[in-house]
Structures are given as structure tokens and as C-alpha cells.
Amino acid sequence: KKIKHSFVLMAILFCLCGLLILLFPYNSLIAIGIIIGITVLVTGIIQIVRLLISDQRGGEFAASIVSSVFTIICSIVIMIFSKSIMPYLPMILGLFIIIDGAFKIDTSLCAKSYRLKSWFLLFLIAGFTIFCGFLCVRIKVSITNVGLISSLVGLAIFMCGFQNIFAPIYMGKIEARAKEEI
């Protein structure tokens, strides 16, 4: 349950970050970089705390710790060098969002295989999130489209958080059904 709560907390942080960017799209892209950096930093810290309080150990634990430390380092780099990496930030975020969406598509299809109701809802949300990620990857950053880029990035981050609010619900049900079959 603690892991599920921390996962939902991270998802809510992403939703809030996306909403902030959507509500204030014309603010400096540097400020957006700092907001994203702080959100990713908090996410990395939550991941490490979640791992340390869990009973999980071994290779997967070590890989998760390394991933969490990498997340924290990336967030610090984003905050410090936000001005110089800003032209690449939508593409980097877009790739992250596409990968995360692909995992949620997999979760939805797994939920379908266990005949869980509303699996299609997660599938649609993940599909739209992936679409937003592709748009972030494809958009060219220029001074004339700052508002559009900011809005698109905000929407993509919001959708990434939104899909991650639903994923733990399905994962718990999938695990329960898998145990029933054993």
C-alpha cells in the first residue's frame, strides 16, 4: 500500500506540474525547466524512500536505486542548465512520456487479458499520452511558439501524471487475479 500511495503521489505531482505549465504557458521556458526539475527531483526522492521502506532487495532493488539516483541527477542538471537545454527539453520529455505511455498500454492489455472492466479507459488515456509525447518530440522550439510549446509540454506532463493515477488501480487488480489463477 505504501508503494501504491507513493506512486499516486508522484502522479499527482506530475499533474500539478502540467497544470501549472498549462495555466501559465507564456512564462519563461527557464521557469518551466525549473518547475519540471523540482517535480522530477521530488519524484526521485520519493522513489528512493519508497525503495528503502519496501522489502525489495536484490538486482531489481539495485537497478531501481540507480534509476532513482539518475532521476535526481537529471533533475539537478535540468534546473542548473535549464536555459541551455531548453531547446531539447520538449524532445527529452516527449521520449520519457512515450516510454511511460507504452508501459501503461501494456498494463491495460494485461488488464484486458484478466477481463478487468474499464481496461479500455487506461488504454485510451495511455494512447493519448503517447500522442502528446510524439508531438513534444516533433515540435521545433522557437521564440515565436513558446506558448504552444509550453501548453503542449504542460498537457503531456499532465496526461503522464493522469495515466499514472489509474495504473496502480489496475496493477493491484491484475496481481489479485494472477494470484487467483495460481
C-alpha positions as CSV (number, residue, x, y, z in Angstrom):
1,K,0.0,0.0,0.0
2,K,2.9,2.4,0.8
3,I,4.3,1.8,-2.7
4,K,0.9,2.4,-4.2
5,H,0.4,5.7,-2.3
6,S,3.9,7.0,-3.3
7,F,3.2,6.1,-6.9
8,V,-0.1,8.1,-6.8
9,L,1.7,11.0,-5.0
10,M,4.2,11.1,-7.9
11,A,1.4,11.1,-10.4
12,I,-0.4,13.9,-8.6
13,L,2.9,15.9,-8.7
14,F,3.1,15.4,-12.4
15,C,-0.5,16.5,-12.8
16,L,0.1,19.6,-10.8
17,C,3.3,20.4,-12.7
18,G,1.4,20.0,-16.0
19,L,-1.4,22.2,-14.8
20,L,1.0,24.9,-13.7
21,I,2.5,25.0,-17.1
22,L,-0.9,24.9,-18.8
23,L,-2.2,27.8,-16.7
24,F,0.9,30.0,-17.3
25,P,2.1,29.0,-20.7
26,Y,3.8,32.3,-21.6
27,N,6.0,32.4,-18.5
28,S,9.7,31.8,-19.2
29,L,10.7,28.4,-20.5
30,I,13.5,28.6,-17.9
31,A,10.9,28.8,-15.2
32,I,9.2,25.8,-16.7
33,G,12.5,23.9,-16.7
34,I,12.9,24.7,-13.0
35,I,9.3,23.5,-12.3
36,I,10.0,20.3,-14.2
37,G,13.3,19.9,-12.4
38,I,11.8,20.3,-9.0
39,T,9.0,17.8,-9.9
40,V,11.5,15.2,-11.2
41,L,13.7,15.8,-8.1
42,V,10.8,15.1,-5.7
43,T,9.9,12.1,-7.8
44,G,13.4,10.7,-7.5
45,I,13.5,11.3,-3.8
46,I,10.1,9.6,-3.3
47,Q,11.3,6.6,-5.4
48,I,14.4,6.2,-3.1
49,V,12.3,6.5,0.1
50,R,9.7,4.0,-1.4
51,L,12.5,1.5,-2.2
52,L,14.2,1.9,1.2
53,I,10.9,1.2,3.1
54,S,10.0,-1.8,0.9
55,D,11.1,-5.3,1.5
56,Q,12.5,-5.5,-2.0
57,R,16.2,-6.3,-2.3
58,G,18.5,-7.9,-4.9
59,G,19.2,-7.0,-8.5
60,E,15.9,-5.2,-9.2
61,F,16.3,-3.2,-6.0
62,A,19.8,-2.1,-7.1
63,A,18.6,-1.2,-10.5
64,S,15.8,0.8,-9.1
65,I,18.1,2.7,-6.8
66,V,20.5,3.5,-9.7
67,S,17.5,4.7,-11.7
68,S,16.3,6.9,-8.8
69,V,19.7,8.4,-8.4
70,F,19.9,9.0,-12.1
71,T,16.5,10.7,-11.9
72,I,17.8,13.0,-9.2
73,I,20.9,13.9,-11.1
74,C,18.9,14.6,-14.2
75,S,16.6,16.9,-12.3
76,I,19.6,18.9,-10.9
77,V,21.0,19.2,-14.4
78,I,17.7,20.4,-15.7
79,M,17.4,23.0,-13.0
80,I,21.0,24.3,-13.3
81,F,21.3,24.2,-17.1
82,S,17.6,24.9,-18.0
83,K,18.5,27.8,-20.3
84,S,20.9,25.8,-22.4
85,I,18.9,22.6,-22.6
86,M,15.5,24.2,-23.1
87,P,15.5,23.7,-26.9
88,Y,15.9,19.9,-26.2
89,L,13.6,19.7,-23.2
90,P,10.3,19.0,-25.1
91,M,12.0,16.2,-27.0
92,I,13.5,14.7,-23.9
93,L,10.2,14.9,-22.0
94,G,8.4,13.6,-25.1
95,L,10.6,10.4,-25.2
96,F,10.0,9.9,-21.4
97,I,6.3,10.3,-21.9
98,I,6.2,7.9,-24.9
99,I,8.0,5.2,-22.9
100,D,5.8,5.7,-19.8
101,G,2.7,5.6,-22.0
102,A,3.9,2.3,-23.7
103,F,4.2,0.7,-20.2
104,K,0.6,1.8,-19.5
105,I,-0.6,0.4,-22.8
106,D,1.0,-2.9,-21.7
107,T,-0.8,-2.6,-18.3
108,S,-4.1,-2.0,-20.0
109,L,-3.7,-5.0,-22.3
110,C,-2.7,-7.1,-19.2
111,A,-5.9,-5.9,-17.5
112,K,-7.8,-6.9,-20.6
113,S,-6.3,-10.4,-20.5
114,Y,-7.6,-10.8,-17.0
115,R,-11.0,-9.4,-18.1
116,L,-10.9,-6.4,-15.9
117,K,-13.6,-3.8,-16.5
118,S,-12.7,-0.4,-17.9
119,W,-9.3,-1.6,-19.2
120,F,-10.0,0.4,-22.3
121,L,-10.1,3.6,-20.4
122,L,-6.4,3.2,-19.4
123,F,-5.7,2.2,-23.0
124,L,-7.2,5.4,-24.4
125,I,-5.5,7.6,-21.8
126,A,-2.2,6.0,-22.5
127,G,-2.7,6.3,-26.2
128,F,-3.5,10.0,-25.9
129,T,-0.5,10.4,-23.6
130,I,1.8,8.8,-26.2
131,F,0.3,11.1,-28.9
132,C,1.2,14.1,-26.7
133,G,4.7,12.7,-26.3
134,F,5.1,12.3,-30.1
135,L,4.0,15.9,-30.5
136,C,6.6,17.1,-27.9
137,V,9.3,15.2,-29.8
138,R,8.3,16.6,-33.2
139,I,7.8,20.3,-32.3
140,K,10.6,22.8,-33.1
141,V,11.4,25.3,-30.3
142,S,11.5,28.9,-31.4
143,I,10.8,32.3,-29.8
144,T,7.5,32.5,-31.8
145,N,5.9,29.4,-30.5
146,V,6.8,29.5,-26.8
147,G,3.1,29.5,-25.7
148,L,2.3,26.5,-27.9
149,I,5.3,24.5,-26.7
150,S,4.6,25.3,-23.1
151,S,0.9,24.3,-23.5
152,L,1.9,21.1,-25.3
153,V,4.5,20.2,-22.7
154,G,2.1,21.0,-19.9
155,L,-0.6,18.8,-21.4
156,A,1.8,16.0,-22.0
157,I,3.1,16.1,-18.4
158,F,-0.5,16.3,-17.0
159,M,-1.6,13.3,-19.1
160,C,1.5,11.4,-17.9
161,G,0.5,12.0,-14.3
162,F,-3.1,11.3,-15.0
163,Q,-2.4,7.9,-16.5
164,N,-0.2,7.1,-13.6
165,I,-3.1,7.7,-11.2
166,F,-5.0,4.9,-12.8
167,A,-2.2,2.4,-13.3
168,P,-1.9,1.3,-9.6
169,I,-5.6,0.5,-9.5
170,Y,-5.2,-1.8,-12.5
171,M,-1.9,-3.3,-11.2
172,G,-3.5,-4.3,-7.9
173,K,-6.4,-6.0,-9.6
174,I,-4.0,-7.7,-12.1
175,E,-1.9,-9.0,-9.2
176,A,-5.0,-10.3,-7.4
177,R,-6.3,-12.1,-10.5
178,A,-2.9,-13.6,-11.1
179,K,-2.8,-15.0,-7.6
180,E,-6.3,-16.5,-8.1
181,E,-5.0,-18.4,-11.1
182,I,-2.1,-19.9,-9.2
